[in-house]
Amino acid sequence: MNRNLRIRKLLVGIGLWIALAPLSAAPPWEVQIAEALEGMAKNYFKPVLTTAFGTFTYEYTGLGSAFSRYLEEKLATLLQGSPRIKLFARHAVENMDPEFRKLYRDFFKTTDVDAVLYGNYFKEPNGAVRLHLEMASLTTGELVGSTDILVPSQEVPPRIDLEPPALGRTMNERKDLENLLAASKGSLLVRAVSSRGSGAVYKTGEDLTIHVFVNRDAYLKVYHIDVNGKIQLIFPNPYYRGNRIQGGTVVTIPDASYPFRFQLGPPYGTEFIKVVASTEQFLDIEKAFSDLPGRAKDVLTRGLTVLKREGSGVSGTGVSTSGVESSGVEIAEALLSYTIVEK
């Protein structure tokens, strides 16, 4: 199946170890970053600040590009061997969301993760790139420190795109999809974020996992919207049909216990995940991994969130959820995005 999101049987991942150059050989802007981060850590009350990466996004779009991963790899290089900062092996941007932060606080205490490093980058008129980096405490949410660094234009490899792919079209599509999110009625709440954070960047061949939180017991549907606007149901699916999750918990789809994985690949660009939660089971569950007819905007207004009414005897699909909501069923929706780039 030549699609961005591929369903694969479980495989064993292979880590890639990269030999890193010493800091003394780094250009001035990298040295400035290293010194700034060391200064932030110096002001922290612990001698060593264990830090996880958040996302690094283009200007104020909330979207990443190939430069996001380039910057992340540079930062990982600079932090290796740091006497004050220890880089945690997994991303933690999901913990910036208050709901996730409350749930994961105990976990991060036991693993001694103290802070998250994240930021934005901006294209200057002369072609240089301005970096704005922030470090925040995961336990208190307070800002540990921030810095602004200018990267000369000649220091950015020409093959590294600064701007997210098809930025104008993607921003318009995201706006359309956000406008389609059902207003939450009642007490049901759902949050969703990818393992690298909403707006993060994945390289082709990497796996996508989604963290989902609901505050009450609920049933889930998860939809994938590709770079061409095609939409598929990806969860539940033939590999895993159980779509009920316990309230007050975070589930990872798929985690290591699931008999499948989501693998990302070309064509490159920004994709979306829409999560729909319901306090009762859905009446209709579409065929997984099959293109639903029409554009995503049109499909998502044709009753994909129509729910089962207990004891009503109602069957079929509808074009509105208003009647369902009035019968006591509650729904909530969440949207996240990520960008796929070449290796």
Order of alpha helices (4+ residues) and beta strands (2+ residues): beta-alpha-beta-alpha-beta-alpha-beta-beta-beta-alpha-beta-beta-beta-beta-beta-beta-beta-beta-beta-beta-alpha-alpha-beta
